[in-house]
Amino acid sequence: MDKLAEIMEHKRREVALRERAVSHRELARLGEMTRHGLSFSEALANPKHLSVIAEIKRRSPSAGQIRELPDASEQARLYYNAGADAMSVLTDEKFFGGTIRDLWAVTDLIGGRDDAPPVIRKDFFVHPVQVVEAAEAGARAILIIVRALSFDEAARLRDAAGEAGLDSLFEIHSEPELETALKLDAKIIGVNNRDLSRFVTDLAYSEKLLPMVPDGIVKVSESGIHSGLDAARARAAGADAVLVGESLMKSENVEALMAEIQNA
């Protein structure tokens, strides 16, 4: 079993314990609460510089322990002060060491600010109840991993997110997955430079796939961005934004690294 399959198998069992019916009325109520301030897609389409989605990630199957972080808001404060355009909070506990409490901590810290960067809940989504949790915790977007879901599952998550006022970041790693994302009317497409079956990273995936994404769709390069040079490669391939986790989590000077990437 490849790693993504292992993660998804566990996630389906985990979420099954809290699955319930999610009504259109409930989602619409959440939508009334979340439709304020800058949306996730708007934050990424910044013409002034390459946008950075700064990720809070304690560990990963590929990197192991990245950083001890008792309180996610500590890292969020560093990202906010460094001018992150958006933030990503990993809420998977078994494989990445995060929880939904991290998302609450981050949005509690920055949510009331006029210039608050919107936050995406980064997890392995399989059911609309996770969308409800994300909206209740103050997220402005969810992640939809195209490879990990059936077409109908991805469409159901997209629709639930839209009703709740959240954007959907469709993550792809191949041409067939890009075709599926386009059929799902994706407004934001992220190319994961990391092969989630083997956890091997190569920026060539962004260089190959981002130019295939039609104009009008926000383009994101995810993983493998460690410097301005990496960011420049992503931008040259057409990226509007990059998602950066490990290198920012390990950095001794978050502001300097953020500026280096944004100005690539």
C-alpha positions in Angstrom: 0.0 0.0 0.0 1.4 3.4 -0.9 1.5 6.2 1.7 -1.5 8.2 0.5 -3.6 5.1 0.4 -2.6 4.3 3.9 -3.4 7.8 5.1 -6.8 7.8 3.3 -7.7 4.4 4.7 -7.0 5.7 8.2 -8.8 9.0 7.6 -12.0 7.3 6.3 -12.1 5.2 9.5 -11.4 8.2 11.7 -14.1 10.5 10.0 -16.7 7.6 10.0 -16.8 7.9 13.8 -18.2 11.5 13.5 -20.1 11.3 10.2 -23.6 12.7 10.2 -26.0 14.3 7.8 -25.0 17.8 6.8 -28.0 19.9 5.6 -28.0 22.8 3.0 -29.5 24.9 5.7 -26.5 24.3 8.1 -24.0 25.1 5.3 -25.9 28.2 4.3 -25.8 29.4 7.9 -22.1 28.9 8.1 -21.8 30.7 4.8 -23.4 33.8 6.3 -20.7 33.7 9.0 -17.7 33.2 6.7 -18.3 35.5 3.8 -16.4 38.5 5.1 -12.9 39.8 4.5 -10.5 38.6 1.9 -11.3 35.2 0.4 -8.6 32.6 0.0 -8.5 32.9 -3.8 -8.3 36.7 -3.6 -5.4 36.5 -1.3 -3.5 34.3 -3.7 -4.1 36.5 -6.7 -1.8 39.3 -5.6 -0.3 41.1 -8.6 2.4 42.7 -6.5 4.4 39.6 -5.6 4.3 35.8 -5.5 1.8 35.0 -2.8 2.9 32.7 0.0 0.7 30.2 1.8 2.6 29.7 5.0 2.0 26.3 6.5 1.9 25.2 10.1 3.2 21.6 10.1 4.8 19.8 13.0 5.8 16.6 11.2 5.3 14.6 8.0 5.8 11.0 6.8 8.7 12.2 4.6 10.5 14.7 7.0 9.6 13.1 10.3 9.6 15.6 13.2 10.0 19.1 11.8 9.5 21.3 14.9 8.2 21.0 18.4 5.3 23.4 18.6 3.2 23.4 21.7 0.9 26.2 20.4 0.2 26.7 16.7 -0.6 30.3 17.3 3.1 30.9 18.0 4.0 30.0 14.4 1.0 31.9 13.1 2.2 35.0 14.8 5.6 34.7 13.1 3.8 34.2 9.7 1.5 37.2 10.3 4.4 39.5 11.2 6.3 38.3 8.2 3.5 39.2 5.9 2.1 35.8 4.8 -0.6 36.2 2.2 -2.4 33.1 3.5 -1.9 30.3 6.0 -2.3 26.6 5.9 -3.0 24.6 9.1 -2.5 20.8 9.0 -5.1 19.2 11.2 -4.3 15.6 10.7 -3.0 14.1 13.9 -1.8 10.6 13.2 0.6 11.5 10.3 1.2 15.2 10.7 0.8 15.9 14.4 -1.9 18.5 14.1 -5.5 18.8 15.3 -8.6 21.0 14.7 -7.6 22.8 17.8 -4.6 24.2 15.9 -7.0 25.8 13.4 -9.0 27.3 16.1 -5.9 28.7 17.8 -4.7 30.3 14.6 -8.0 31.9 13.6 -8.5 33.1 17.2 -5.2 34.9 16.9 -5.6 36.6 13.5 -9.3 36.4 12.8 -10.3 39.8 14.1 -7.7 41.7 12.2 -8.6 43.8 9.1 -5.6 42.4 7.3 -6.0 38.8 8.5 -4.6 36.3 5.9 -7.2 33.7 5.1 -6.6 30.2 6.4 -7.0 26.9 4.6 -7.7 23.7 6.6 -5.2 21.2 5.3 -6.4 17.7 5.9 -7.5 14.6 4.0 -11.2 15.5 3.3 -13.7 12.7 2.7 -17.0 14.0 4.1 -18.9 17.3 4.4 -18.8 17.1 8.2 -15.1 18.1 7.8 -16.2 21.2 5.9 -18.5 22.1 8.7 -15.6 21.8 11.2 -13.4 23.9 9.0 -16.0 26.7 8.6 -16.8 26.7 12.3 -13.1 27.0 13.2 -12.7 30.1 10.9 -11.1 28.5 7.8 -11.7 30.2 4.4 -10.8 27.2 2.3 -10.4 23.4 2.2 -8.2 21.0 0.4 -9.5 18.5 -2.1 -6.9 15.9 -3.2 -8.2 14.8 -6.6 -6.3 11.5 -6.6 -7.6 10.4 -3.3 -11.3 10.8 -4.1 -14.0 9.7 -6.5 -15.4 12.3 -8.8 -18.7 12.4 -6.9 -16.9 12.7 -3.5 -14.8 15.6 -4.8 -17.9 17.3 -6.2 -19.8 16.8 -2.9 -17.0 18.4 -1.0 -16.7 21.3 -3.5 -20.4 22.0 -3.2 -20.5 21.8 0.6 -17.5 24.2 0.8 -19.1 26.6 -1.6 -22.4 26.7 0.4 -20.3 27.3 3.6 -18.5 30.2 2.0 -15.2 28.4 1.6 -12.9 28.1 -1.4 -11.6 24.7 -2.5 -7.9 24.1 -3.4 -7.9 21.2 -5.8 -4.6 19.4 -5.5 -3.2 17.5 -8.5 0.0 15.6 -9.4 -0.7 14.4 -13.0 -2.4 15.4 -16.3 -5.4 13.1 -15.7 -5.9 14.7 -12.3 -5.8 18.1 -13.9 -8.4 17.1 -16.4 -10.6 15.9 -13.5 -10.1 19.2 -11.6 -11.2 21.2 -14.6 -14.3 19.0 -15.0 -15.0 19.9 -11.4 -14.8 23.6 -12.3 -11.9 24.2 -10.0 -11.1 27.9 -9.3 -7.8 27.2 -7.5 -5.5 24.4 -8.6 -2.4 23.4 -6.7 0.3 21.1 -8.2 1.8 19.0 -5.4 5.5 18.6 -6.3 5.6 15.7 -3.8 4.5 12.3 -5.0 2.2 11.3 -2.2 2.6 7.6 -2.9 6.4 7.7 -2.4 6.9 11.2 -0.8 9.6 12.1 -3.4 9.6 15.8 -4.3 10.5 17.4 -7.7 9.6 21.0 -8.9 9.5 19.6 -12.4 5.9 18.7 -11.7 4.9 22.3 -11.4 7.0 23.2 -14.5 5.1 20.6 -16.5 1.6 21.0 -15.2 1.1 24.7 -14.3 1.4 25.9 -17.9 -1.5 23.5 -18.7 -3.8 25.2 -16.3 -6.1 27.7 -18.2 -6.0 31.4 -17.5 -8.4 32.6 -14.9 -7.6 29.8 -12.5 -5.4 30.6 -9.5 -2.3 28.4 -9.8 -0.4 27.2 -6.8 2.9 25.3 -6.5 3.0 23.1 -3.4 6.0 21.5 -1.6 9.7 21.7 -2.4 10.0 25.5 -2.1 13.0 26.2 0.1 14.5 29.4 -1.3 14.0 32.3 -3.7 15.5 30.2 -6.5 12.9 27.5 -6.0 10.1 30.1 -5.8 11.5 31.7 -9.0 11.2 28.4 -10.8 7.6 28.1 -9.7 6.8 31.6 -10.7 8.4 31.1 -14.1 6.1 28.1 -14.6 3.1 30.3 -14.0 2.4 30.0 -10.2 0.4 32.8 -8.6 1.3 31.4 -5.2 3.5 28.8 -3.4 2.7 26.7 -0.4 5.7 26.6 1.9 5.8 24.5 5.1 9.0 22.8 6.1 11.4 25.5 5.3 9.5 28.2 7.0 8.9 26.0 10.1 12.6 25.4 10.3 13.7 28.9 9.5 15.6 31.0 12.1 14.5 34.2 10.2 10.9 33.7 8.9 10.6 37.4 7.7 13.7 37.2 5.6 12.8 33.9 4.0 9.2 35.1 3.4 10.5 38.2 1.6 12.9 36.2 -0.4 10.2 33.9 -1.7 7.6 36.7 -2.3 10.1 38.7 -4.3 11.3 35.8 -6.4 
